[in-house]
Amino acid sequence: MKLRVMGTAEECRLAQAYYRALEEQNNVKYVSVSDLYQNRGSRTLYRVYIEVCYKSESAELRRVEEGRKQLTQGKGIRK
């Protein structure tokens, strides 16, 4: 999951700390948090780029898709 967080410098620093703390959770594979960047044309707004990868993300998506296929097979339901 990739995110761009925009806000004041303090809001972005809080977001950085929040997302870095996710790395301590068992279901998180890795977290990447960028430095603080000032938005172009603004003296008060900043941005931070976040990437979070969950360990079960791809396995969970496969289970959901398999479940969806099973529900639609043999019942005349079309996608």
C-alpha positions in Angstrom: 0.0 0.0 0.0 1.4 3.4 -1.0 0.3 6.6 0.6 1.0 10.3 0.3 0.3 12.3 3.4 0.0 16.0 3.2 -0.4 18.5 6.0 1.5 20.9 8.2 5.1 19.9 9.2 3.9 18.8 12.6 1.1 16.7 11.1 3.5 15.0 8.7 6.0 14.3 11.5 3.2 12.6 13.5 2.2 10.6 10.5 5.9 9.5 10.1 6.0 8.3 13.7 2.6 6.5 13.4 3.6 4.6 10.3 7.1 3.7 11.5 5.4 2.2 14.6 3.5 -0.2 12.4 6.7 -2.0 11.7 6.4 -3.5 15.2 3.2 -5.3 14.3 3.4 -9.0 13.5 1.4 -8.8 10.3 3.6 -6.1 8.7 6.4 -7.1 6.4 8.0 -3.7 6.0 7.3 0.0 6.3 9.1 2.7 4.2 8.7 6.3 5.3 10.2 9.2 3.3 11.7 12.4 4.6 9.6 15.5 4.9 9.2 17.5 1.7 7.8 21.0 1.5 5.0 21.3 -1.1 5.8 23.5 -4.1 4.3 27.0 -3.8 3.5 26.6 -0.1 5.3 27.6 3.0 3.0 25.7 5.4 2.2 22.4 3.6 4.4 19.4 3.5 4.2 15.8 2.3 5.5 12.4 3.3 5.5 9.2 1.2 4.6 6.0 3.0 4.7 2.4 1.8 3.4 -0.4 4.0 3.6 -4.1 3.0 1.6 -6.6 5.0 2.8 -10.2 5.3 -0.5 -11.7 4.4 -1.5 -9.1 1.8 -1.2 -11.3 -1.3 -2.4 -14.5 0.4 -5.5 -12.6 1.7 -6.2 -11.2 -1.8 -6.0 -14.7 -3.3 -8.4 -16.1 -0.6 -10.9 -13.3 -1.3 -10.7 -13.9 -5.1 -11.1 -17.7 -4.7 -14.1 -17.2 -2.4 -15.7 -14.8 -4.9 -15.2 -17.4 -7.7 -16.8 -20.2 -5.6 -19.8 -18.0 -4.9 -20.4 -17.1 -8.5 -19.9 -20.6 -10.0 -23.0 -22.7 -10.7 -25.4 -20.0 -9.5 -25.9 -18.2 -12.8 -24.3 -15.1 -11.5 -22.2 -13.1 -13.9 -19.5 -10.6 -13.1 
